[in-house]
Structures are given as structure tokens and as C-alpha cells.
Amino acid sequence: HGAGSLDVTLLDISQGGARLRTGGFSADLGEAVLTLDGQPQNGGVLRWIANQQAGMSFNECLSFDQLASWIHAKRD
């Protein structure tokens, strides 16, 4: 987010966005990039931040196949 990077925990993901555990960082709403292992970077916007969580909407929706394949690979 901005010029820095932060480690977050992915709590929930959909084709259009993600919910993240922030660990209490203070950030502003606005543009951000989410990088997940084995996936291209996902540009988007932080829409809300509350209770050490943040909601991000992606600029481009992930395809169903891309998301399903990533989830399946993480379960193994």
C-alpha cells in the first residue's frame, strides 16, 4: 500500500476482492496491490479498514478457474 509493503493474512477471497487481517497497521483507503503465492499481483483499492481487518476490491475480477485452481493448490 503506497510506497511500502506489509505482510497480511488472507481471511477470505472472491473473484472481486479479499478480506485481510492487517495486524493493526494504520493505512489509508486507496490503491493497493495484493501479492499471493503462485499468482500475479492483484491491483485494487482498500475500501474499508476496521478491527485489524481490511477489505480490498480488485481492479479486475479473477477468473473462476484461476481462483479455483489457486484454492485447490493451497489445500494440498
N, C-alpha and C positions, 0 to 999 in steps of 0.2 A: 504494500500500500504506500503510495507516494514514492519517495526515493529509497525506502528501506524495505527489508523483508522480515517477516515474522513467522515463526512456527505456530501453526494452529492445529486443532484436532477436528477432523471432519465428523460431524454428527449425523448429517443427513444430506443426500444429494438427489437431484432430479435432473431431468433434461434441461430445465431452465434455470437452476440455481443450486445453492448449497447453504446449509446452516453449519456454522463453525463455532467451536469453543475457542475463545480468544485468550484465555489465561489472564484476563484483566487488562490487556493493553488498552491504551487510550488512542483512538484513531478517529478521524473524521469520516463522515459519509462521503462517498465519491468513488472514483475509479480505483480498481484493484485488479490484481491478477492472481489466480489460484493455480498452483502447480501441484499436480497429483502424480505419484509414481506411475510411469508407463503411459502417461497421457500428455498430449500437447498442452501448453498453457491455456487457461481459460480466462479471457479478459471479461470484466464485468464491472458492476457497481455495488458497493456496500450500501444496502438500503436501510438497515437498522443495526443498532448496537445496544444491547441491554443484558444485564446479569451475566457478564463474561461470555456472551454469545453474540454472533453477528450473522446477519442474513445477506447473502450476495445473490444478485441475479446476473446471469451470464449475458454477454452481448449477443452471442449466437447459441442457440439451443444445441445440446449434444444430441447426436442421433441415438435412437433407441438401441441399435445394435452396438454402438460404441460404448454406451453406458452399461448395457447388459454384459458385454464381454469383460469390461473392467471389473464390475462387481463379481462376476464369476471367478475371475483370476484372483481376486483378493480373498475369496472364500476358501480357496485351495491351500 
